[in-house]
């Protein structure tokens, strides 16, 4: 019984030593970035971003939208809007630029490392 | 005999028991170690504290000896990072050449404080950068300006450059990612002067004059033109045909602008990017360099127009540094990723994949633009 237990523990310890060595190596030598983000990185099919400026409005490419939304002062959650989840702006004045993002666009921006402003 | 046998059996049992206990202790220790290392690897929290570099040595009369700069310091000078209220100290630690600051405050004092916190005790100050483009204005919570599309004369353009520049200077900004000299803007419908090539070039020239009189450097964008088109909101990589009229403003302003920002677009026609995004195309940047000797600053490398072109980030980073870009905008809140990028470039230089002289050329340009003499 003890022999079997020791063997199992020994194997587990060897595996843990190997894992620890790999993790330490990854911290010392810069390995190529992992590709785990690939699944969500390029999935934009349901994402939508609407830009409004005065009376004009345009649907814009999602990655450009994420990039611009980082630069604004604040984003608010839209509670009753069936189409959009967040509105982002620097000035509350409606004649200044506003960005409307649906939840897919918002999640896409967050998951891709864009620094979206938190609600005030 | 019986006693000896019993004693031997007992000591063997104790040995086994000790062995099990030792293995168990080792198991527990290794498990904790692996969990801790996994946490460090996933969050990357160890990286900044490990790789932070000291200040650049500056001699009397603002002289910097390139030989006294480490490779990491040089690479970092070529980066423009995203500064936010919560990360300014970490950004300072990474020592980039520039910090992009968006609308971080609803009042002027917030911007002044941020600029002061960034520049305080820096041996070489940062470029503090924003997009000040009339309608796209990080200060619109307390000050609005005319959209470029509504600027009708060169005098109005000069006045806009002067007033926007004065505000930027007052708030601690010294580099503007404007004016846009794309001839049309179909996305925002306000960022371009929205007229023919000659008119756009002359208005941009007047705007630049106003900015320069306010001691703010300017960036004309996005080379080689036709960037602000959005025929398909789900298509990230755009291909366009460039005509002479598109590049006219860039040629006209080549001796007046401090920086040019190439786009992530793949273009054909008079500027052929050889099937690559413009900012990683030697062909496009060589064409630009024929007339222009200032800074070439990429657009944000987080954007899919560039990212989707590459299989992995390391390959993209190396291409960006191997092309004639002087500064690279990396707008991410993942600062360990930036640190990793610097390490990848450092290693690529050591492996001979990137020529250090190429990096030196850009660093000289950046430091010269900041007012230093580089030996």
Interface residues (C-beta under 8 A of the other chain):
Chain A: X2 X3 X5 X6 X9 X10 X12 X13 X16 X17 X19 X20 X23 X24 X26 X27 X30 X32 X33 X35 X41 X42 X44 X45 X47 X48 X49 X51 X53 X56 X58 X59 X60 X61 X62 X63 X64 X66 X67 X68 X70 X71 X72 X73 X90 X91 X93 X96 X97 X112 X113 X114 X115
Chain B: X16 X17 X19 X20 X23 X24 X26 X27 X30 X31 X33 X34 X37 X38 X40 X41 X46 X47 X50 X82 X84 X102 X103 X104 X105 X106 X130 X131 X135 X136 X137 X138 X139 X140 X141 X144 X186 X187 X188 X189 X190 X230 X232 X233 X234 X235 X236 X300 X302 X303 X304 X305 X307 X308 X312 X313 X314 X331 X332 X333 X334 X337 X340 X343 X344 X347
